Amino acid sequence: MRHRTADPFAHVVASRRAFLRGSIGASVSLALLGGAACTMSASAATLVPPSRARGSARTSVRDHGARGDGVHDDSAAFQRAIDALPDDGGTVEVPAGTYLIDPTRRTSLRSRMHLQLAPDAQLKAKPNAEQRAYVLMAALVSDVEISGGRILGDRDAHLGSTGEWGHGIALYGASRVTVRDIHVSRCWGDGIGIGGKRPGGKKKLAPVPSQDIVLSGVTCTGNRRQGLTIGHSRDVRVHDCEFSDTAGTLPQCGIDIEPDAPGTAVRAHIENCVVRGNRGSGIQIYKRSSEVTVKGCTIEDNRGYGVLAIGTTDGLIVDNLIRGNGLKGIGLRGGTRNYQASRNDLAGNRLRQRNPPDAERGNE
């Protein structure tokens, strides 16, 4: 039996009406930070991901010693190629092949660069026992693009048993970043993690949020903690992506919007995505987040809620297909305010299993 919601939250305050109308307008042109623009048409539900400013120089990781045979450690060659770009940046090409990358060394991207993987290029994480390890790291940099190929994590060969921060891509305190057309799987932690970063690691300094982040055509599947985490951030757009089959350590969501204190997540927009088969909820929106839109997505067969919001404000859940989830299709709990849920197609939620294990975390 299907049920379509009909704007049940009449208490949405007038101060948020402009935000809600803007989120569901027929055509939206969003001027992102730094002058880049994303254009979205609601009728076509398409997003053209922005290119980022960079120089014209090009180099290949092969020119700096990478072998791409899946056996030799290519981490140093990747870093040499990145560091060899001139001051105005450029493009680092990754030809077809399997490149063994040591995530404990954190291949560090720089500002004004494009890491361009060929469709048959794969970055394979070298097995390690560290609690924190990242195949690609973009920290406190700007104007970065990552595209193409695959990242394969080490969860099937991980040498330790603790920790949950072994990510495929980590964007911390980064701004004006586009990640597109890439497949990230089998990571010890998240497929992609977005959050803040304290300059110089100094605790006295406030963390810098990630800003103007665009994910388009990305698949994160089979990761251990989350498909995607959105932490301390501003203006994150996620379009035409898949987040599936997350399982292994809590919260096990497809997407978890959950900034660490004192950080906040403001204006996250998730549209035309597939979120399915995750052991936790499909999408969790947690405290210290606001102005989150979930629109036009298929959210199905997750063991927890389809969408779970806890202690968050000013959001919109609209035009989604939410079906076959273990708990309710939409859960608004624990201080959630000023949310509108409308025109969602809800089918068969809470029928497959009652009180599934590990499905409802809510961090409480």
C-alpha positions as CSV (number, residue, x, y, z in Angstrom):
1,M,0.0,0.0,0.0
2,R,1.3,3.4,-1.0
3,H,0.8,6.6,0.9
4,R,1.8,10.1,-0.3
5,T,2.4,12.7,2.4
6,A,0.5,16.0,2.1
7,D,2.5,18.7,3.8
8,P,1.7,17.6,7.4
9,F,4.0,20.2,9.1
10,A,1.9,23.3,9.1
11,H,4.1,24.8,11.8
12,V,7.0,25.6,9.4
13,V,7.7,29.2,10.3
14,A,7.4,32.1,7.9
15,S,11.1,32.9,8.2
16,R,12.0,29.7,6.5
17,R,9.5,29.9,3.6
18,A,11.9,31.6,1.2
19,F,14.4,28.8,1.9
20,L,11.8,26.1,1.2
21,R,10.5,27.8,-2.0
22,G,14.0,28.2,-3.3
23,S,14.8,24.5,-2.7
24,I,11.9,23.4,-4.9
25,G,11.7,26.1,-7.5
26,A,11.3,25.1,-11.1
27,S,14.8,26.3,-12.0
28,V,17.7,27.1,-9.6
29,S,21.0,28.7,-10.4
30,L,23.3,28.5,-7.4
31,A,26.3,30.8,-7.3
32,L,28.7,28.9,-5.2
33,L,31.6,30.4,-3.3
34,G,34.5,31.7,-5.5
35,G,32.3,32.5,-8.5
36,A,31.8,28.9,-9.8
37,A,28.2,28.1,-10.7
38,C,26.0,25.0,-10.6
39,T,22.9,25.0,-12.7
40,M,20.0,22.7,-11.8
41,S,16.7,22.2,-13.6
42,A,14.0,20.6,-11.5
43,S,12.3,19.1,-14.5
44,A,15.5,17.4,-15.7
45,A,17.0,16.9,-12.3
46,T,20.5,17.3,-13.7
47,L,23.5,19.0,-12.4
48,V,26.6,20.2,-14.4
49,P,29.4,20.0,-11.8
50,P,31.6,23.1,-11.8
51,S,35.2,23.1,-12.9
52,R,37.6,24.7,-10.5
53,A,40.2,27.4,-11.2
54,R,43.7,26.0,-12.0
55,G,46.6,26.4,-14.4
56,S,47.2,24.7,-17.7
57,A,50.1,22.5,-16.7
58,R,49.7,18.7,-17.1
59,T,51.8,15.9,-15.8
60,S,51.3,12.1,-15.3
61,V,52.0,10.1,-12.3
62,R,53.9,7.7,-14.6
63,D,56.4,10.5,-15.4
64,H,57.2,10.5,-11.7
65,G,57.8,6.8,-11.2
66,A,54.3,5.3,-10.6
67,R,54.1,1.8,-12.0
68,G,50.4,1.0,-11.7
69,D,51.0,-2.7,-11.4
70,G,49.1,-3.2,-8.1
71,V,52.3,-4.5,-6.4
72,H,54.8,-1.6,-6.0
73,D,53.9,1.2,-3.6
74,D,53.1,4.2,-5.8
75,S,52.4,6.7,-3.0
76,A,55.6,8.6,-3.3
77,A,55.3,8.9,-7.1
78,F,51.8,10.4,-6.7
79,Q,53.0,13.0,-4.2
80,R,55.9,13.9,-6.4
81,A,53.6,14.5,-9.4
82,I,51.3,16.7,-7.2
83,D,54.2,18.6,-5.8
84,A,55.7,19.2,-9.2
85,L,52.8,21.3,-10.4
86,P,53.7,25.0,-10.8
87,D,52.3,27.7,-8.4
88,D,49.2,28.2,-10.5
89,G,48.5,24.5,-10.4
90,G,47.3,22.2,-13.2
91,T,46.2,18.6,-13.9
92,V,47.8,15.3,-12.7
93,E,46.8,12.4,-14.9
94,V,46.5,8.9,-13.7
95,P,46.5,6.4,-16.7
96,A,44.9,3.0,-16.6
97,G,46.3,0.6,-14.1
98,T,46.1,-0.4,-10.4
99,Y,48.1,1.9,-8.1
100,L,49.0,0.7,-4.6
101,I,48.6,3.7,-2.3
102,D,49.6,3.7,1.4
103,P,46.8,5.6,3.1
104,T,48.9,6.1,6.3
105,R,51.0,8.5,4.1
106,R,47.9,10.5,3.1
107,T,48.4,11.5,-0.5
108,S,47.9,15.2,-0.1
109,L,46.2,17.2,-2.8
110,R,47.1,20.8,-3.3
111,S,45.2,23.9,-4.3
112,R,44.3,24.6,-7.9
113,M,44.7,21.0,-9.2
114,H,42.7,18.3,-10.9
115,L,43.5,14.7,-10.1
116,Q,42.2,13.1,-13.3
117,L,41.9,9.3,-13.2
118,A,41.3,7.3,-16.4
119,P,38.2,5.2,-16.4
120,D,40.3,2.0,-15.9
121,A,42.5,3.6,-13.2
122,Q,42.2,2.2,-9.6
123,L,43.8,3.5,-6.4
124,K,44.1,0.5,-4.1
125,A,44.7,1.1,-0.4
126,K,47.7,-0.7,1.0
127,P,46.6,-2.9,4.0
128,N,47.4,-1.2,7.4
129,A,46.4,-1.3,11.0
130,E,45.9,2.5,11.6
131,Q,42.7,3.9,13.0
132,R,43.0,6.9,10.7
133,A,44.2,6.6,7.2
134,Y,43.1,8.2,4.0
135,V,43.8,7.3,0.3
136,L,43.3,10.9,-0.8
137,M,43.4,13.9,1.5
138,A,42.4,17.5,0.6
139,A,43.0,19.6,3.8
140,L,42.8,23.4,4.0
141,V,43.1,23.7,0.2
142,S,40.9,25.2,-2.5
143,D,39.9,24.8,-6.1
144,V,40.3,21.0,-6.4
145,E,38.7,18.5,-8.7
146,I,38.9,14.7,-8.4
147,S,37.4,12.7,-11.3
148,G,37.2,9.2,-12.8
149,G,38.3,5.8,-11.9
150,R,38.0,3.9,-8.7
151,I,39.3,3.8,-5.1
152,L,39.4,0.4,-3.4
153,G,39.8,0.5,0.4
154,D,41.5,-2.1,2.6
155,R,38.6,-3.3,4.7
156,D,38.9,-6.9,3.4
157,A,42.6,-6.9,4.3
158,H,42.8,-4.4,7.2
159,L,45.5,-5.4,9.7
160,G,43.8,-4.0,12.8
161,S,40.4,-4.2,14.4
162,T,39.9,-0.7,15.8
163,G,39.1,2.7,14.4
164,E,36.6,3.9,11.9
165,W,38.3,6.6,9.9
166,G,39.9,4.7,7.0
167,H,38.4,6.9,4.3
168,G,38.7,6.8,0.5
169,I,38.5,10.6,0.1
170,A,38.8,13.0,3.0
171,L,37.9,16.7,2.5
172,Y,38.7,18.7,5.6
173,G,38.6,22.5,5.7
174,A,38.6,22.4,1.9
175,S,36.8,24.9,-0.3
176,R,35.6,24.9,-3.9
177,V,36.0,21.1,-4.5
178,T,34.3,19.0,-7.1
179,V,34.4,15.1,-6.9
180,R,32.7,13.5,-9.9
181,D,32.4,10.2,-11.7
182,I,34.3,8.1,-9.3
183,H,33.6,4.7,-7.6
184,V,34.7,4.3,-3.9
185,S,34.3,1.0,-2.2
186,R,35.4,-1.3,0.6
187,C,36.9,1.4,2.9
188,W,37.6,0.7,6.6
189,G,35.7,3.9,7.4
190,D,33.8,6.2,5.0
191,G,33.8,6.2,1.3
192,I,34.0,10.0,1.4
193,G,34.3,12.2,4.6
194,I,33.7,15.9,4.5
195,G,34.4,18.1,7.6
196,G,36.3,20.9,9.3
197,K,40.0,21.3,10.0
198,R,41.9,23.3,12.6
199,P,44.8,25.2,11.0
200,G,48.1,23.7,12.0
201,G,46.2,21.3,14.2
202,K,46.1,23.9,17.0
203,K,43.2,23.3,19.4
204,K,42.9,27.0,20.3
205,L,41.9,27.8,16.7
206,A,38.4,27.3,15.4
207,P,38.1,24.6,12.8
208,V,37.7,25.8,9.2
209,P,34.6,24.3,7.6
210,S,34.6,22.7,4.2
211,Q,32.7,25.0,1.8
212,D,31.3,24.8,-1.7
213,I,31.7,21.0,-2.2
214,V,30.0,19.3,-5.1
215,L,29.7,15.5,-5.5
216,S,28.3,14.4,-8.9
217,G,28.1,10.9,-10.4
218,V,29.8,9.3,-7.4
219,T,29.2,5.8,-6.2
220,C,30.2,4.8,-2.6
221,T,29.4,1.2,-1.9
222,G,30.3,-1.6,0.5
223,N,32.1,0.8,3.0
224,R,32.3,0.0,6.7
225,R,31.1,3.1,8.5
226,Q,29.3,5.4,6.0
227,G,29.0,5.9,2.3
228,L,29.3,9.7,2.9
229,T,29.7,11.8,6.0
230,I,29.0,15.5,6.0
231,G,30.4,17.2,9.0
232,H,31.5,20.8,9.7
233,S,30.6,22.4,6.3
234,R,28.7,25.0,4.3
235,D,27.0,24.6,0.9
236,V,27.5,20.9,0.1
237,R,25.7,19.6,-3.0
238,V,25.3,15.9,-3.7
239,H,23.7,15.0,-7.1
240,D,23.2,11.9,-9.1
241,C,25.1,9.7,-6.7
242,E,24.7,6.2,-5.1
243,F,25.4,5.3,-1.5
244,S,24.8,1.6,-0.8
245,D,25.5,-1.5,1.2
246,T,27.3,0.2,4.1
247,A,27.8,-2.2,7.0
248,G,30.4,-2.9,9.7
249,T,30.5,-0.2,12.4
250,L,27.9,2.3,13.5
251,P,26.1,4.3,12.3
252,Q,26.3,2.4,9.0
253,C,24.3,5.0,7.0
254,G,24.3,5.8,3.3
255,I,24.7,9.5,4.2
256,D,25.2,10.8,7.7
257,I,25.1,14.6,8.2
258,E,26.6,14.9,11.6
259,P,29.1,17.7,12.5
260,D,31.2,17.2,15.6
261,A,30.8,20.0,18.2
262,P,31.3,22.9,18.0
263,G,31.0,22.6,14.2
264,T,27.8,22.9,12.1
265,A,26.6,21.7,8.8
266,V,24.6,24.4,6.9
267,R,22.9,24.1,3.5
268,A,23.4,20.5,2.4
269,H,21.4,19.6,-0.8
270,I,21.0,16.0,-1.7
271,E,19.2,15.4,-5.0
272,N,18.5,12.6,-7.5
273,C,20.5,10.1,-5.5
274,V,20.1,6.3,-4.8
275,V,20.5,5.3,-1.1
276,R,19.9,1.6,-0.6
277,G,20.8,-1.5,1.3
278,N,22.6,0.2,4.2
279,R,22.6,-1.5,7.6
280,G,21.6,1.7,9.3
281,S,19.4,4.5,8.1
282,G,19.5,5.6,4.5
283,I,20.1,9.3,5.4
284,Q,20.6,10.5,8.9
285,I,20.5,14.3,9.7
286,Y,21.8,15.0,13.1
287,K,22.2,17.9,15.6
288,R,24.0,21.1,14.7
289,S,22.8,20.8,11.0
290,S,20.4,23.1,9.3
291,E,18.8,23.8,5.9
292,V,19.2,20.3,4.6
293,T,17.2,19.3,1.5
294,V,16.6,15.8,0.4
295,K,14.9,15.8,-3.0
296,G,14.0,13.4,-5.8
297,C,16.0,10.5,-4.3
298,T,15.3,6.7,-4.2
299,I,15.8,5.6,-0.6
300,E,15.1,1.9,-0.2
301,D,15.9,-1.4,1.6
302,N,17.9,0.2,4.4
303,R,17.6,-1.6,7.7
304,G,16.9,1.6,9.7
305,Y,14.8,4.6,8.7
306,G,14.6,5.9,5.2
307,V,15.4,9.4,6.4
308,L,16.0,10.1,10.1
309,A,16.3,13.6,11.5
310,I,17.3,14.3,15.1
311,G,17.7,17.7,16.7
312,T,18.1,19.5,13.3
313,T,16.3,22.6,12.0
314,D,14.9,24.1,8.8
315,G,14.8,21.2,6.3
316,L,12.9,19.9,3.3
317,I,12.2,16.2,2.4
318,V,10.3,16.3,-0.9
319,D,9.5,14.2,-4.0
320,N,11.4,11.1,-2.8
321,L,10.6,7.4,-3.3
322,I,11.1,5.9,0.2
323,R,10.2,2.2,0.3
324,G,11.1,-1.1,2.0
325,N,13.1,0.3,4.9
326,G,13.2,-1.6,8.1
327,L,11.9,1.2,10.3
328,K,9.7,4.1,9.3
329,G,10.1,5.9,6.0
330,I,10.6,9.3,7.6
331,G,11.4,9.8,11.3
332,L,11.5,13.4,12.8
333,R,12.7,13.1,16.4
334,G,14.4,14.7,19.4
335,G,14.0,18.5,18.8
336,T,13.8,18.5,15.1
337,R,12.1,21.8,14.1
338,N,10.8,23.6,11.0
339,Y,10.8,20.6,8.7
340,Q,8.6,20.1,5.7
341,A,7.9,16.6,4.3
342,S,5.8,16.7,1.1
343,R,5.0,14.7,-2.0
344,N,7.0,11.7,-0.9
345,D,6.0,8.2,-2.1
346,L,6.1,5.9,0.9
347,A,5.7,2.2,0.4
348,G,6.3,-0.9,2.5
349,N,8.4,0.6,5.3
350,R,8.6,-1.2,8.6
351,L,7.1,-4.3,7.1
352,R,10.3,-6.3,6.4
353,Q,11.5,-6.5,9.9
354,R,10.6,-4.9,13.2
355,N,13.4,-3.5,15.4
356,P,16.3,-4.6,13.2
357,P,19.6,-4.8,15.0
358,D,22.0,-1.8,14.8
359,A,19.5,0.1,12.6
360,E,18.5,3.0,14.9
361,R,21.5,4.7,16.4
362,G,20.7,8.4,16.7
363,N,23.9,8.8,18.7
364,E,21.8,8.9,21.9
